């Protein structure tokens, strides 16, 4: 194990607040390194030539990705390049005719008097009016209360605590989809829980860790709930759509129907591949010495079943939070029934109601309410002061993304001001029309391009900020709504998260894997996540094409075509 892996393992111990003791597993009739019900074959499995080649490619991606600058500096560099490109294109009098209004759009140079003035005088406005900024902050105020009160962690544990062994894989995979509401905290909460849950029912903890990790990472943009990522992506999509239609708004609910269906389909795919492929793969791993077996006890020396069980206070908190949820939803529905209700839009419209257009505020209030109710019942919220304190703690964790948003907001503003994005979109759309490329064909291109980029740039918001200003307006000119382009991007942004060593959470998952199998390396984890990642990419893409063919709305007021 090299220093990289050692650091990862120690990082995992810090996050999980546990330093487990290695305990040999002396189950009668059991080969060390396996678990009951998963007997190794006569000969240990060896990595195939194809897998070896893949791991070499992943190693190259890791080395190349490590040379990339921090996303903040990446967008700063892109801004400099944009300034040079805009100067060159403006000097060459490059322009395009907008098919919507027949107006000629010319490129403007950032390296000009007007350009420099705009960069300085509009910097604060660019940041303050950046669409995802307010949305993500408001949502996270509520999520922070739900998280710090213990509600989210209790929900995740309740999802797998008493599940029968035969349903454990699907339950864990679907719980991972629900866990996306906790954003990146889902990795820390659910990946170790997956190992404990599988071991508790007599199965390999390696499988549990992989199922949880893949469910959270490769299914990152699918969830039966509205997540912070929905707020970020919709804000960036709105900003990109303004290149063609300044009044276009994409809400966090714009992909909800598709995301809900995706979470069920992906959980089923994970279950099928795990039971048909990964069980055999884990059984084929060479046995390890007894002293390398994973731990079988929790922090207090009790069995792992106790680690999964909810305390009396937690169960009471969940009951109260569930009641609060139904009361909240009932009040909203009742308040929207009257045609003249202030919660309805113009002309009594529900689709254009403030509840949907201001869904970030509604979600923030809901999460804060449920977190507060849970906390009071469970004893984690002792007074009114705790609520704003929890919110402040959540905002402190938002600092890195707020810094990144400043760089992204300036780059996108420059991209729009120069006209480079609009000209590129018009020329690109014209090229696609000349080549006879239709929406379904363009979708394949987006999936392939973004899937490859995602191997090196694992920040979904940073990558969408990079490609949305081109893809969204380009496809809008082909009469494809921004919501559909965003849905396609979700697929590409998620599936390869589980196989790239560029992800910090890949290394974290490896650290958890090593607690049960000390010899595990990047190749071990990649060989277990690759079949799931590929299967999810194929199934999710096919689901979108079926959705497109049937013309099912992607979300409330969001047609697929």
Buried (B, 14 or more C-beta within 10 A) or exposed (E): EEEEBEEBBEBBBEBBEBEBEBBEBEBEEBBBBBBEEBEBEEEEBEEEEEBEEBBEEBBEBBEEBEEEEEBBEBBBEBBEEBBEBBBEBBEEEBBBEBEEEEEEBBBBBBEBEEBEEBBEEBBEEBBEEBBBBBBBBBBBBBBBBBBBBBBBBBBBBBBBBEBEEEEBBBBBBBBBBBBBBBBBBBBBBBBBBBBBBBBBBEBBBBBBBBBBBBBBBBBBBBBBBBBBBBBBBBBBBBBBBBBBEEEBBBBBBBBBBBBBBBBBBBBBBBBBBBBEBBBEBBBBBEBBEEEBBBBBBBEEEEEBBBBBBBEEBBBBBBEBBBEBBEEBEEEEEEEBEEEEBEBBBEEEEBEBBBBBBBBBBBBBBBBBBBBBBBBBBBBBBEEEEBBEBBBEEBBEBBEEBEEBBBBBBBBBBBBBBBBBBBBBBBBBBBEBEEEEBEBEEBBEEBBEEBBEBBBBBBBBBBBBBBBBBBBBBBBBBBEBBBBBBBBBBBBBBBBBBBBBBBBEBBBBBBBBBBBBBBEBBBBBBBBBBBBBBBBBBEBBBEBBEEBBEEEEBBBBBBEBB
